Amino acid sequence: MNLTSRQLLWLALCATMNAALEITLGTYLHAVKFPLTGSFMVGINTVIYLVGRSRAPLPGTIIMMGFISSLLRIFYGGFSPAPAIAIFLEALVIEAAVSLAGLNIFGAVLSGVLAGEASLAFGLISFLLFSSRESAMGFYSFLSRQTHVALFGMDSLPAWVFLIVLLHAVIGGLFGFGCWRLVLFVRRRFSEMKV
């Protein structure tokens, strides 16, 4: 991969900004138990990665930014491998979506949706792998007791799962759409400046 020094600078800037936001804003939102923190942070990651990709439009650049962000998250955000793994997996998903759909509005929305769903799946798998059996059964019991939520004639548990998956997809899609608007703005602004 042949990158110019300007493109490398953009990738380093985006990766560092992403890591700084993960360490500061992400840690704060998790500490105050802000709802849907993971989806919100995935949306921010999507925006930063796609802006970086628009300035260095080569395959693999999102993976490079994700790898650098993950390393910075581990070294400067405390040794907690789960967030670093999640950051890198999100970068893989976003790179795959952009490679599949291209760097356009569809690719941006698809990136947001798929990254949001990947974050949800990673969180669920991490919870099931690293929590106790009692915690997992308590969570399942809580979801199955929510009988007041019946959606399209479904039982409560499938209704909850459907709503959670749909909510993550909508949030990711909205971030992807907003991201595309920002990518267009950055392209226009920096093409005028010849940067």
N, C-alpha and C positions, 0 to 999 in steps of 0.2 A: 504494500500500500504506500503510494507516494503522496505525502502530505506536504504542503508548503508550510513555512514557518508561521504564516498568518493563520492557517487552518489549525495547526497544532496549538497555537495560542488560544483560539476559540474553544477547542476541545478541553484544554486545561482550565480555562475560565469557567466553562459550563460545568465540568466535573467538580471543580472546587466549590462553585456556588451551590451545586446540588448537595455536596457533602456537608457544607456549612449549614444549609437549611435543614437537612436531616438531623444533624447534631443538635442544633439550637431549637428550631421550631418543632421538629418531630418529637424530641425529648420532652419539651414543654407540654405539647398537646397530649402526649401519653401520660404525663404526670398529673395533669388536671382532668384526665379521663374525658377528653373531648370526644363526642360521638363521631364515629367514622373517621378517626384519625388516619388510619391506613389508606383509605380511599382518597382522602384529601392530599396526603403526602405523595401517593402514586400519581395523582393529577399534576402536582407540582413537578414531579420527576418527568412526566410525559412532556410537559411544556418545555422544560430545560433541555431534555434530550433532543426534541425535535427542532428547537431553535439552533442547537449545536449542529445537528445534522444538516440543517439548511445552509449553514455557513461552511461546512465541510461535507459536501454531498458524496461521500464514498461509502460503500458497504463496510460494515464493521465499526464505524465511528461511534455508534450508540453503545456498542459493547465495550469499546475502549473507555468511554465516559463512565459507564456503569462500573467497570472494574476499578477505575481510579477512585470513584466515589465510595465504593465498598472498602477499598484499602484505607482511605482517609477516615471513613466512619469507624473502622476498627482501631486505627492508631490514635485518633484524636477524640473519639466519642466513647471511650471505654470499651474494654474487650467484651463485646456482646456479639457473637457471630450471627445470630438470627436476623437482626436488621441488615447486616451487610450482605447476607445471602439473599434476602428479599430484594434489596436494591439491585443486585446483579441479575437475579432472575427476571425482575421487571425490565431491565435493560435488554435481556435476551428476547423477551416477548415483544417489546416495542420494536427492536431491530427486525424481528421476523415479520411483524405486521407491516412495517415500512418497506421491507424487501418484497413482500407479497403484493401490497396495494400501491406502493409508490409514495413519494412525498407530496401528497395532495390532501384535499379535505377528507376524502374517504379514508386514506391511510392514517390521518391524524385521529379521526373519530374511532376507527378500528383499533388503533394503538391504545387509546384511552380505555375503550371497553375491555379489550383483552388484558391490559395491564391491571385494571380494576378487578377483573375476575381472577387473574393469577394471584393477586394479593390476597383476595378472599380465600382461595384454595390453599395458599401457603400458610395463612393464619390458622385455618382449620386443621390442616395436617400437622402443623407445629403444636397446636393445642392438644390434639389427640395423641401425638407421640410423646410429648414432654409433661403432660399433666397426669395426675393420678387417675386411677380407674373411677374413684368416687367422684372426682370433679367432672369427668366426662359423662358419667351416668347422671349426675345432678343437672348438667347442662341439657342433656337429652330429655330428662324428666321435666325440666322447666319448659322447654319448647313444646313437649307433648301435652302439657296441662293447659296451654293457652287455647282453650276451646272456643273462646269468643271470636277468634279470627277464623272464619271459614271463607275461602276464596274460590269462587266458581264451583262450589259444591265439594271442594277438596277437604280432607281432614286438616287439622290444625298444623301438624308438623310439615306436610308438603306446602301448605300455604305460607308458613314462615320462611321456609327455604326459598320458595319462589319469590317472595317479597324481598328477601335479602339479596338474592342474585340479581333481581331486577333493579334494585336500588343501586348496587355497585355498578351495574352496566350503565344506568342513566348518569350517575355521577361521572364515570369515566368518559362517556360520550360527550357530556357537557364540557369537561376539561379539554377533550380532544378538539371540539369545535372552537373553543376559545383559544386553544393553542394554535390552531391553523390561522386564526385572525392575527395572532401575535407573530407567527412566522412570516406572514405576508407583510406586516408592518416592518419587521426587522430587515427583510429582503429589500423593501422599498427604501427604507431609511439609509441602509448601508450601501446600496447601489448608487444612491445620490452622492454619498461621501467618498465613494471609490475605496472603501475599506474592506 
